[in-house]
Amino acid sequence: MAPTTAISSDPGSASSSGIRTAIVPAAGLGTRFLPTTKAVPKELLPVVDTPGIEYVAGEAAEAGAKRLVIVVSPGKDAVARYFEPQPELEETLEQRGKTELLEKVRRAHGLLDVETAIQEEALGLGHAVSCAEPNLTPEDEAVAVLLPDDLVLPTGVLGRMARARARYGGTVLCAFDIPKEEISPYGVFDVADTDDPDVKKVNGMVEKPAPEDAPSTFAAAGRYLLDRAVFDALKRITPGAGGELQLTDAVALLIAEGHPVHVVVHRGGRHDLGNPGGFLRAAVDFALQHPEYGPDLREWLRGRVEE
Ligand code: G1P
């Protein structure tokens, strides 16, 4: 994926988005990070010093979400525990005058209210999202879904997606325009233009197509603003790609039934935290921008690469 150089947000991703609840599916076994994930969920692995899931929670909060429902598998409660206050640690840091560290420690639990939903069996992303339905309230007319493997940078795309939903209604997803030969791991959109070059109407969606079958080069990038109707569609889909209940297939079903679906094309960067190679790129990218570690790392990397 494209390297990124900025983690600041684009302005205008307002809390007037209407987004109240965000769902983060985090029930996977993290097999690509074994053996570490025997004991530590991959969502808690640090990108420099902060777990990936805190960036994703921060993005949801920035888009106006007040609640985060993390879907975990049994035994992965460490992910939710990360968002609980640690009064003893905070007191120690306070006594020692470690103000900056204290701020870092407090950030996660100050972002939004976190709760969990349990996915008992790994039946696919669509199934994981449906496990969060009991956590929703009647006011949740739409929910944001953020896949924690995907860092979409700069943040702010959810705000743009909310504006597209305000205009067109229905469901809005985030798309990246990527080379056709790299398209197979993704959900891919069949699109038609609107008057905005970065907003497209979706006429169909297919999960993990072969490059020659891909309807376009616009791929789903792990950010969804789903109309509540998706939960009904999720009950009616059957196992799809990989034998799993796919969120893509629920979206495709909504489209087939005449429900409006659009994508906002994000032309910024992205990191894939879902495999060690992508994770390392993200860590290096973030570390290079870090005031304390960046300058040394840059110099060391230059020398190391030339060796
Ligand atoms: C999931 C979705 C896919 C989407 C991708 C983005 O796939 O099913 O539609 O394009 O995330 O990262 P996964 O990466 O879980 O195989």
Residues whose N, C-alpha, C, O or C-beta is under 5 A from the ligand:
A	BS01	G1P	L125 D150 P185 Y186 G187 A220 A221 G222 T248
